[in-house]
């Protein structure tokens, strides 16, 4: 790890010098607070050169999923399958969801190898698209393009 995403732009990038800032996957929802997300957007705007591009991807989990929709495939290879399962316990709020990562692995070097399950749980932010767009505008970024994908994945391409 080179730097914490929450401080990397301020520490490693000269203001107004970056042609692009990219944060994809579901990184934004792993930040500890919404304030951290808003600060990252402000840092991205400050780091971008005039005409620069920022790209942010995240999973919009603001509408609670139910039944089997709560199981989201993440990645699968011949020897590794990762799925996450979302839970909205009684103490959940509009800002977080509990994610359970289920990772099945096997040693592919042995024919007929058994699968091993590893599970982890953690809270994740629930960021609505409207809130996210407002924070991006507040940071001084303008939307150039938006895309919605499976499982609530969203990508926003912005300019300074």
Secondary structure, 3 states (H helix, E strand, C coil): CCCCCCCHHHHHCCCCCEEEEEECCCCHHHCCCHHHHHHHHHHHHHHEEEEEEEEEEEECCCCCCCHHHHEEEEEEECCEEEEEEEECCCCCCCCEEEEEEEEEECCCCCCCCCCEEEEEEEEEECCCHHHHHHHHHHCCCEEEEEEECHHHEEEEEEEC
